[in-house]
Amino acid sequence: MFQKRLSYLGVFFLTTLSLMPLRFLYLLADISYVLIYHVFGYRRKVVRQNLLNSFPEKNLKEIIAIEKEFFKYLTSLIFEVIKMRSISTKELNKRVKFKNVDLVEAYLKNNESVIFCSSHYGNYEWVCMAIGMTFSGQHHPIYKPLNNEIFDDWFLKMRSRYGNQMVSMRQTIRVIQSTKHYPTMFTFGSDQAPSKEDSQYWTTLLNQQASIQLGVEKIAKKTNRPVFYLKISYLKRGYYEVDCVPICLDPRNTAEFEITELHTRFLEDFIKEEPAYWLWSHRRWKYKPEKQVRKGLSKDHVAEPIDC
């Protein structure tokens, strides 16, 4: 009972905080950065090791510079996510701009569906929310429910604003089948590591062996829906540009694991361009392959996005 009351109190506090203007929330973010990074050192060892392993060509000074920039951005991101509870359509449209919308709309207006491949880069939450009011089709972001039911309900209602219809990971296939007769967009976060038991495919990601989720490829090949990568660019604090990049337009004519390699290499390349805005605090490489039965294709084989 105490835990439940505490959760309700937390939800009330976050809802109230979301009503504050972003300028005030960014001030709190600046204070939080000092506390999280310099005082408490939250996951600083994890972030440092991830960066060292990912960029062996960089010296320690360069690594620390990226590390600090990441934590500054992380604290801003936390308060931007809280702001989702009250942000207006006008404000969101001003802060999240899309490129190549017409490429996606050409499919939707032809009564065809598409798959969006996303990652924990930039403000993926704002981007996901903005899709629901930018495109003409029905948008279904795939998410993993939280263990705390009260916070899960709060986040679900927040993410469902402006037209999004959230789908839990376990319900993905069922919802795809039930919506196959009208144009939809399903957004997958493809950069999270599968569980150790579900790790079926291993390849390299940022100079390290990594298991990659196969959900995007399996569904794309089964339904032949074109795959677009949502490349998020950080313009300045609170402003983002999202390029809808077609990485595979005919999935059924691809080799096994080709789509998986395509979106993995695409992610890797734009992380290298601007590394500070990916979620480095995540223990992405905590599992190691016991037997590398399914090895990734070489990077040279899939270095460029293809119209497959």
N, C-alpha and C positions, 0 to 999 in steps of 0.2 A: 504493500500500500504506500509506503514511504517513497519507494522508487517511482511509482506512478505519479504521485503528487509532485515529485521533483521534476519529472519529465514534463508535466503540464506547466509548471513554473518556467522551465526552460523554453518551451514553445511560446508562452506569453511574452517572455523577455525578448526572444528573437523577433517575434511579430512586431512588438513595440519599437525595437531597434531599427527594423526595416523601414519604418515611417520617417526616419531621419534622412535629411538630404545627403547625397553621395559625398559632398564636400566634407561634411562632418564625419561620415564613415571612413573616409580616406585619412582623416586626422587620427582616428582610432587605429587604423591600419598601420600608420607610421609608429605609433606608440607600441602596438603589438609586435612590430618587427624588432624593436629594441629588446622587448621582453623575451620573445620566442627565440631569437637568434643569439643575442649577446648575454642574456641573463640565464635562461633555462637551457639553451642549446638543443631545442627540440629537433630530434632526428638529424642533427648536424653530422654525426658520424656516418649515417646511412647515405646522406646526400653527398658527402665528401667522397666516400668510397665508390658510389655510383658514377660520379663525375671522373674520378681518377681512372676507373676501369674503362669508361666510355671514350675518354680522350687522352690516351697515353702519350700523344704527341705534344700535349700542353704542359707547361711548367706549373708549379704549385701556385704561383702568383696569379696566373690566368684562371686556374681552377677556383681559387678563392673568390676571384672577381665574379665568376659565373654563379658561384654558391650564394654570395651576398645578394646578387641581383635576383636570383630565384626566390630567396626568402622574402625580399621586399615585395616581389610580385605575389607570392603565396598569401601574404597577409592582406593584400588588396583584394585578391580573389575571394578570400573567405567572406569579406564584407560585401563584395559584389553579389555573392550567392545569397547572402541574407537579404539583400535589397530586392531580390526576385519576388519576394512576398508582396511588394507594393509597387514595383516599378510599372510605369504606364506604358502603353503601346507607343506613344509619341517619343518617350525617353528611350525606349529600347530600339526603336527604328533609327533614332539618331546615332546610337552608339554601336549598332551592329549592321554593317552593310554587306550585301552579297554581290558577288560577281558571277557571271555566266548562269544567271537564273533562267534565261531563255533556253539553254541546253536541256535543263531539267524539265521545264514547262512543256517543251516539245513532246516529251513522252507522256506527261500527265494529261495534256489536252487531247492526246491520241488514245486516251483510256488505258495507258500502260503504266506500270508501277516501276519504281526505282529503289535501289539500296544506297543509303548513305553510309560511308565508312568514316568514323570519327576517332578521336583520341583525346587523352587528357592533356591537351595542349591549349594554352590560352584559356579564355572563359568559355569552355565547352558547354556549360550550363546555360549561359545567356544565348549562345548560338542555337542550342537545341530548342529553347523557348521561342526564339525569333523565327525558326523554320515554320512553326505552326501558323504564323500570321503573314508569311511571305509567299508561300507556294499554294497552288490551288488544290492539291491533293490532300488526302488525310494523312496526318503525320503520326507515326507510332515509334517513339524512342524506346529502346530496350533498356531495362534497368534491373539492378539487383536490389530487392527489398532489404531494408534495414532490419536488424534484429529487434530494435525497440519499436513497437507498434505505434506508439504515440508520435515519435519523431518521423517514422516512415509515412504515416498519414499526413503529417504536416508537409513533408517534402513532396509527397505525391500530389497534393492539392496545389502546391506552389508550382511544380513542374508542369501541371496540366492546364495552367492558365493559357489563354490565347490559342486554343484549338488542339493542343497536343493530347493524344490518347496514349498514356503510358502502358507498356506491356512488360510484365515480369519475364525474366529469362526463361522460366519453365513453361510459359504460355506462348512463346514465340511461334512455334509451328502451328498451333491451333488458330491463333489470330491471323496468321498469313493465309491459311486455308479459308477462313471465314470471310476474308476481305478480298479474295482473288478476282471478284467480278467488278471492282471499281479501282481507280487509280490511288495508290498509296505510296508513302515513303516510309521505310523502316530504317532507323538510324542505329548502328551498332558501334559500341566502343571497342575497337579491335586491338588496343594496345595493352589491355589487362592480361596478366598471366593466368592461364587456366590452373585449376587445382592440380596437385601432383598426379592424382588418379586420372584426370582428363587430359594430361599432357601427351598428345599423340604425335605431334610434329615439332621438330627442333630445327632451328636455323640460327644464323648470327644476327644479332641486333646490337649495334654500337660496340662491336668487338667482343661480344660475349655470347655464349650459347643461351638461347632463349626458347621457351616453348611458346607457340603462337596458337591462338584460338582459330578454329577452322569453321566457325559458324557462318561468317560472311561468304566464304567460298562454297560451302555446302548448299546454302540457300540460293545463292546466285546461280549455281550450276543446275540446281533442281528446277528453279522457276525461270531461268534465263533473263532475269532482271538486270539491266545495266547497273554497274557499280560506279558511283561518284565518290571521290574523297573530298571531305570538307577541310580544306587547308585554311587554318585560322592564322591570321597575321595580327600581331599586336602593334597598333599604330601609335598610341599613347595611352596614358592611364585612363581606363574606362572606355576605350574606343577600339573596335576590331573590324577587320575586313575578312570575309569568308569567300574563298574561291572554290566553286563547285567544279572540281577537276575530274573529267571522265577517265578512269583508269582501265575499264574493261566494259565494252559495249555488247559483247556476244559471249557470255560466260560459258555456254555449252561447248564452244569450240576451243577451249583452253586445255592445257595439259594439267595433270594432277598437281596440286599445290601452286600452280602458276599465279592464281589470283592472290593467294596468301602471301607469296613472295612479292608481288606487285605492291600491295598495300604496306607491307613491312618495309620495303626499300623506300617507298615514298615517304613514310613517316620518318625513317632514319635520315633521309636527305634534308628534310626541312627542320628537324631537330638540330642538325649540324649547322644550319644557317643561323638560327637564333635559339641557342640551347636553354636560355634562362626560363623559358615559359612552358616547359614540360614538367610533369609531376615527378621530380627527382626524389621526393621523400617516400615514394612507394618502393617497397622491396621487390622490384620487378624481376630480379634474377636470383631469388632465394632457392629455387629448385634447379637441380642439375640433372642432366640426362644420365640414367643408369646404363641404358643401352640405346645408342642412337640409331634406332631402326630406320626412322624416316629422316633422312638428312636433307637440308634445304638445297635448292639449286644455287649455283654460284651467282654472285651479284652481277657479273658480267652478262649473265643470261637474261636478266630481267631489269637491267639498269634503267631503261626508259619505259614510261607508261605507253601502252600500246592500244590501238583500236582493234581489239581482238574479236 
